[in-house]
Amino acid sequence: MDPNDPEGLVYHPNGWARFAWKRKGSWTVPPLTNPYGAPSPGAAIAAGDVQKMTATLNALTAMLQATPEGSERRGFFVKESRTYSYWNPDELPPGFSAAKLPVTFSAGYFPFYNADTKKNGVWVPDTGGETASVYFYFNRLPGRYNQKLVIAEQRPNGNPIEFYTRPDAVTMKYAGFPIVDGEDLMVVRGNRDPWIAAPYGRVLKAAMAAYAKDRDTAERRLADLKKKEAETMSPAYEQQMKDHLEKYSGEFKKTNPTKWQGRVEGMQRELAYNREKARKDANPQRDNDGNWYWHPVEAHAAAAKRLAELRPDEAQKPACFLEAQGQQGRYAMSGDILPAGADARCKEVVMDNYAYFDPQLPRSAPQILLVRSFGRCAKVVNGKLVGPKPEASPYFPPQGCYRHVPMWEALDWSKVAALLAP
């Protein structure tokens, strides 16, 4: 790179690509659009609401552009993607309407390195490629992330409602804001909780089908083993073994009687072993060999008993999930639904909290912010961000996460949080 070159051009050996390490890149801001349409005419918002959401995104972009990295943009340029969308009515629980919930809107930021391509002897700036983008989502609930899906409540009309263990919004924080499950930085209004405890009775009732599935699987396996036991104990099975012995070793009756007697005794031992094994397999005991049957059968019976004896006040208590450690036969329902506090190892079960949103606010008002894939670009170590090392390339400048992190470090996150409705 020539130090006297104001653009810091580095040419690739292929002769048709070059990279501008010092060139100040552009920052392209598109209009806010809705590519998905409204779920119903009554759910659509007015042009004034689009303008208000645009103002929020403009304020956010201005903060990023005001950072040293965002202002100088040496060696890279930024493209934005701006969209808004409505809630899918099929995803909403009873009592919530897509026409009354706030609109979800976002800005995605794509930092690309500066590059030119020679076309017909003329250097033309590249306008895209591939890079690590990060989206700032307003009015999107965080959901379950990588938490365990405990069970889903099936509905005749609408998508299943998920019950899952509470995501971690405590362990890792940056600038005072949680990075949920180490993935997305989250900003909420007034300490509101985007998750709500799932009622014990409701979760237990939803889980009964999974308990029954494991029990039925065990019962089918047992039925097959009972059938095999009957076959093995039958005279026909013994005759089959004798016929097999006669076919492949019958010659030894005359040529080697001692060997023949040994083969007969071996067949009798194998018959006795097969019958004893079939009998044992078809009559599982409450031990390591038989728990594949008793674990799911007893789990279903216990859950059914709890549900049948459940009082209305108990049904409204928060639910928790106790993982079934090492329990064979527990596949569809790999643990137990219990009331919160029943066991110290029991994890809280939650669901999406649509009541988080204040229906008195305009639908364009930002009420929650998720910085999607924050954790993909940086980890928090002793309260500071540790981002990725730039790619060791002698040709193209670093881009993607390497450009996001310095902007985040220089951001006043309290001002970002102030974008939310008070």
C-alpha positions in Angstrom: 0.0 0.0 0.0 1.4 3.4 -1.1 1.4 5.8 2.0 0.9 8.7 -0.4 -2.2 7.1 -1.9 -5.2 8.8 -0.3 -7.4 5.8 -1.0 -4.9 3.2 0.2 -5.4 1.0 -2.9 -4.3 -2.6 -2.8 -4.5 -4.5 -6.1 -5.3 -8.2 -6.2 -3.0 -10.3 -8.4 -6.0 -11.3 -10.6 -5.8 -7.8 -12.2 -9.5 -7.1 -12.0 -10.1 -6.4 -8.3 -8.7 -3.7 -6.0 -9.4 -2.7 -2.4 -9.5 0.8 -0.9 -8.3 0.7 2.7 -8.4 4.4 3.3 -11.4 5.4 1.2 -14.3 6.7 3.2 -17.3 4.6 2.4 -20.9 5.6 2.0 -23.8 4.9 4.3 -27.0 4.0 2.4 -30.3 4.5 4.2 -33.4 3.0 2.4 -37.0 3.9 3.1 -38.9 1.9 5.6 -41.1 -0.6 3.8 -43.4 -3.5 4.5 -42.8 -6.4 2.1 -45.2 -8.7 3.8 -48.5 -7.0 3.7 -51.1 -6.7 6.5 -52.8 -9.7 7.9 -56.2 -7.9 7.7 -57.4 -4.5 6.5 -58.0 -3.4 10.1 -54.4 -4.2 11.1 -52.7 -1.8 8.6 -51.2 1.4 10.0 -51.3 4.9 8.7 -48.6 6.7 6.8 -48.0 8.9 9.9 -47.1 5.7 11.9 -44.5 4.8 9.2 -43.0 8.3 9.6 -42.7 7.9 13.4 -41.0 4.5 13.0 -38.7 6.0 10.4 -37.8 8.8 12.9 -36.9 6.2 15.5 -34.6 4.3 13.0 -33.1 7.6 11.8 -32.2 8.5 15.4 -30.6 5.1 15.9 -28.6 5.3 12.7 -27.5 8.8 13.7 -26.1 7.5 16.9 -24.1 4.8 15.1 -22.9 7.3 12.5 -21.7 9.6 15.2 -19.3 7.1 16.6 -15.7 7.4 15.4 -16.0 4.1 13.4 -19.3 5.0 12.0 -18.2 8.5 11.1 -14.9 7.8 9.5 -15.8 4.6 7.7 -12.3 4.1 6.5 -12.1 1.0 4.3 -15.8 0.1 4.4 -19.2 1.3 3.5 -22.6 0.5 5.2 -25.9 -0.5 3.7 -29.1 -0.6 5.7 -32.2 -2.7 5.4 -35.4 -1.3 6.9 -38.7 -3.1 7.1 -41.8 -3.3 9.3 -44.3 -6.1 9.7 -47.5 -7.1 11.5 -48.1 -9.9 13.9 -49.3 -13.2 12.4 -52.8 -13.8 13.9 -52.2 -17.5 13.9 -49.3 -17.0 16.3 -51.2 -14.9 18.8 -52.8 -16.4 22.0 -56.5 -15.8 22.7 -57.3 -12.2 23.6 -54.7 -10.6 21.5 -55.3 -9.0 18.1 -52.8 -8.2 15.3 -54.7 -4.9 14.8 -54.0 -3.8 18.4 -50.4 -5.0 19.0 -47.5 -2.6 18.0 -45.9 -3.0 14.7 -42.5 -4.7 14.5 -39.8 -2.7 12.7 -36.1 -3.0 12.2 -32.9 -1.7 10.8 -30.2 -4.1 9.6 -26.7 -2.9 9.2 -24.3 -4.4 6.6 -20.7 -3.2 6.7 -18.8 -4.1 3.4 -15.2 -3.5 2.7 -14.5 -1.0 -0.1 -13.7 -2.8 -3.3 -13.6 -2.0 -7.0 -13.9 -4.3 -10.0 -12.4 -3.6 -13.4 -15.1 -3.7 -16.1 -14.2 -2.9 -19.7 -11.0 -1.3 -18.5 -12.8 1.0 -16.0 -12.7 0.6 -12.2 -16.3 0.3 -10.9 -17.1 0.3 -7.1 -18.6 -2.9 -5.8 -22.0 -2.4 -4.1 -22.4 -5.6 -2.1 -21.3 -9.1 -1.5 -21.4 -11.0 1.8 -20.8 -9.7 5.3 -22.0 -10.2 8.9 -25.1 -8.1 9.4 -26.7 -7.1 12.7 -30.4 -6.1 13.1 -31.9 -3.8 15.6 -35.5 -5.0 16.1 -38.2 -3.0 17.8 -41.4 -4.5 19.2 -40.4 -8.1 18.7 -40.7 -10.5 21.7 -37.5 -12.4 22.3 -39.0 -15.9 22.4 -37.2 -19.0 23.7 -33.8 -18.7 21.9 -31.9 -22.0 22.5 -34.0 -23.0 25.6 -35.6 -26.4 25.9 -39.1 -26.6 24.4 -40.9 -28.3 27.3 -44.2 -28.8 25.4 -46.4 -27.0 22.9 -50.1 -26.4 23.5 -51.9 -27.6 20.4 -54.8 -25.4 19.1 -57.5 -26.2 16.6 -57.1 -22.8 15.1 -53.7 -21.2 15.2 -50.1 -22.3 15.7 -49.1 -24.2 18.9 -48.2 -22.0 21.9 -44.8 -22.9 23.2 -43.9 -23.4 26.8 -40.2 -23.4 27.5 -37.6 -22.9 30.2 -36.8 -19.2 30.9 -33.9 -17.8 28.8 -30.9 -16.4 30.7 -31.1 -12.6 30.9 -29.0 -12.3 34.0 -25.5 -13.9 33.5 -24.2 -11.8 30.7 -24.7 -8.0 30.4 -23.2 -5.1 28.5 -23.7 -1.5 29.4 -26.3 -2.7 32.0 -28.4 -4.6 29.4 -28.7 -8.3 29.2 -27.5 -10.4 26.3 -30.1 -13.1 26.3 -28.6 -16.6 26.2 -25.4 -15.0 25.1 -27.0 -14.1 21.8 -29.1 -10.9 21.6 -28.8 -7.7 23.6 -32.2 -6.7 25.0 -33.6 -3.4 26.1 -37.0 -3.3 27.8 -39.2 -0.6 29.2 -39.6 0.0 32.9 -38.3 -3.4 33.9 -41.1 -5.2 32.1 -40.7 -8.9 31.6 -41.1 -10.2 28.0 -41.7 -13.6 29.4 -44.6 -14.7 31.7 -44.8 -17.7 33.9 -46.8 -20.5 32.3 -49.6 -21.8 34.6 -48.9 -25.3 36.0 -52.3 -26.8 35.2 -52.2 -25.5 31.6 -48.7 -26.9 31.0 -49.4 -30.2 32.6 -52.6 -30.6 30.6 -50.7 -29.8 27.4 -48.0 -32.3 28.3 -50.3 -35.3 28.8 -50.2 -36.2 25.1 -46.4 -36.4 25.3 -46.5 -38.5 28.5 -49.0 -40.8 26.7 -46.8 -41.0 23.7 -43.9 -42.3 25.7 -46.2 -44.8 27.6 -47.7 -46.0 24.3 -44.3 -46.5 22.8 -43.3 -48.6 25.8 -46.6 -50.6 25.6 -46.0 -51.4 21.9 -42.5 -52.5 22.6 -43.8 -54.7 25.4 -46.5 -56.2 23.2 -43.9 -57.1 20.6 -41.7 -58.8 23.3 -44.8 -60.7 24.7 -45.4 -62.0 21.1 -41.7 -63.0 20.8 -42.0 -64.7 24.2 -45.0 -66.7 23.1 -43.2 -67.7 19.9 -40.1 -68.7 21.7 -41.9 -70.8 24.2 -43.9 -72.7 21.5 -43.2 -76.3 20.4 -42.9 -74.9 16.9 -39.9 -72.8 17.9 -38.2 -75.8 19.5 -38.9 -77.9 16.4 -37.4 -75.2 14.1 -34.2 -75.4 16.1 -34.2 -79.2 15.9 -34.9 -79.0 12.1 -32.0 -76.5 11.7 -29.7 -78.8 13.7 -30.7 -81.8 11.7 -30.2 -80.0 8.4 -26.7 -78.7 9.1 -25.3 -81.3 11.5 -27.5 -84.5 11.0 -24.6 -86.2 9.2 -22.7 -86.5 12.5 -25.3 -89.0 13.9 -23.5 -91.7 12.0 -20.1 -90.3 11.2 -19.3 -88.8 14.6 -21.9 -89.6 17.4 -19.9 -87.8 20.0 -19.9 -84.6 18.0 -23.6 -85.0 17.3 -24.3 -85.3 21.0 -22.3 -82.1 21.6 -24.3 -80.3 18.9 -27.6 -81.5 20.5 -26.6 -80.3 23.9 -25.5 -76.9 22.5 -28.9 -76.5 20.8 -30.6 -77.3 24.0 -28.6 -74.7 25.9 -29.3 -72.1 23.2 -33.0 -73.0 23.4 -33.1 -72.6 27.2 -31.2 -69.3 26.9 -33.5 -67.9 24.3 -36.5 -68.8 26.2 -35.2 -67.4 29.5 -34.2 -64.2 27.7 -37.6 -63.9 26.0 -39.4 -64.5 29.3 -37.2 -61.9 31.1 -37.6 -59.3 28.3 -41.4 -59.7 28.2 -41.7 -59.3 32.0 -39.7 -56.1 32.7 -38.8 -55.5 36.3 -38.2 -52.2 38.1 -34.5 -52.4 37.5 -32.0 -51.1 35.0 -33.1 -53.7 32.4 -36.8 -53.0 32.8 -36.9 -49.2 33.3 -37.4 -48.6 29.6 -41.0 -49.7 30.4 -41.6 -48.6 33.9 -40.2 -45.1 33.6 -42.6 -43.9 30.9 -45.6 -45.9 32.3 -45.2 -44.6 35.8 -44.5 -41.1 34.7 -47.7 -41.0 32.8 -49.7 -42.5 35.7 -48.2 -39.9 38.1 -48.9 -37.0 35.8 -52.4 -38.2 35.2 -53.0 -38.5 38.9 -51.6 -35.0 39.5 -53.9 -33.5 36.8 -57.0 -35.3 38.1 -56.4 -34.1 41.7 -55.4 -30.6 40.7 -57.3 -27.8 42.5 -58.1 -24.6 40.5 -55.9 -22.5 42.7 -53.0 -25.0 42.2 -53.5 -25.0 38.5 -52.8 -21.2 38.4 -49.4 -21.6 40.1 -46.3 -21.2 37.9 -45.0 -24.3 36.3 -41.5 -25.7 36.4 -39.7 -28.5 34.5 -37.6 -31.1 36.2 -35.3 -32.9 33.7 -35.6 -36.7 34.0 -31.9 -37.6 34.4 -31.0 -41.0 32.9 -34.6 -42.2 32.7 -34.9 -44.7 29.8 -38.0 -44.5 27.7 -38.6 -40.8 28.3 -38.4 -39.3 24.8 -41.4 -37.2 24.0 -41.6 -36.0 27.6 -38.1 -36.0 28.9 -39.0 -34.6 32.3 -41.8 -33.8 34.6 -44.1 -30.8 34.9 -44.3 -29.7 38.5 -45.5 -26.6 40.4 -42.8 -24.0 41.0 -40.8 -24.7 44.1 -41.5 -28.5 44.1 -37.8 -29.2 43.6 -34.7 -27.0 43.7 -33.6 -28.4 40.4 -36.9 -27.6 38.7 -36.5 -24.9 36.0 -39.2 -22.1 35.6 -41.4 -22.6 32.5 -42.5 -19.5 30.7 -44.3 -18.4 27.5 -44.2 -15.3 25.3 -45.7 -12.3 27.2 -47.9 -10.4 24.8 -49.2 -8.4 27.7 -45.8 -6.8 27.8 -47.0 -4.3 25.3 -49.0 -1.3 26.5 -52.1 -1.1 24.3 -52.5 2.6 25.2 -49.4 3.6 23.3 -49.4 4.2 19.5 -48.7 1.1 17.5 -45.6 2.8 16.1 -44.2 3.4 19.6 -41.0 1.4 20.2 -41.5 -0.7 23.4 -38.7 -3.3 23.3 -35.4 -3.5 21.4 -33.5 -6.7 20.5 -30.0 -6.4 18.9 -30.0 -9.6 17.0 -26.8 -11.6 16.8 -25.0 -9.3 19.2 -23.3 -12.3 20.7 -22.2 -13.6 17.3 -19.9 -10.6 16.9 -18.7 -10.0 20.4 -18.3 -11.5 23.9 -18.4 -9.6 27.1 -15.2 -10.0 29.2 -15.0 -8.1 32.5 -17.6 -5.7 31.2 -15.9 -5.0 27.9 -16.5 -6.2 24.4 -14.1 -8.6 22.8 -14.7 -8.8 19.1 -13.3 -11.0 16.4 -9.8 -10.6 15.0 -9.8 -9.2 11.4 -9.2 -11.7 8.7 -5.5 -11.9 7.9 -5.8 -10.8 4.3 -3.2 -8.7 2.6 -5.8 -7.5 0.1 -9.2 -6.6 1.5 -10.0 -4.6 4.6 -11.9 -6.1 7.5 -15.7 -5.9 7.5 -18.7 -7.3 9.2 -18.4 -7.9 13.0 -15.0 -6.1 13.0 -16.9 -2.9 12.1 -19.9 -3.4 14.3 -18.0 -3.8 17.6 -16.2 -0.4 17.6 -19.5 1.3 17.0 -21.1 -0.5 19.9 -18.2 0.3 22.2 -18.6 4.0 21.4 -22.4 4.1 21.6 -24.2 5.7 24.5 -26.5 2.8 25.2 -28.5 4.9 27.6 -29.5 7.1 24.7 -30.4 4.0 22.6 -32.6 2.8 25.5 -34.2 6.3 25.5 -35.6 5.6 22.1 -38.2 3.3 23.8 -41.4 4.8 24.9 -41.1 6.0 28.5 
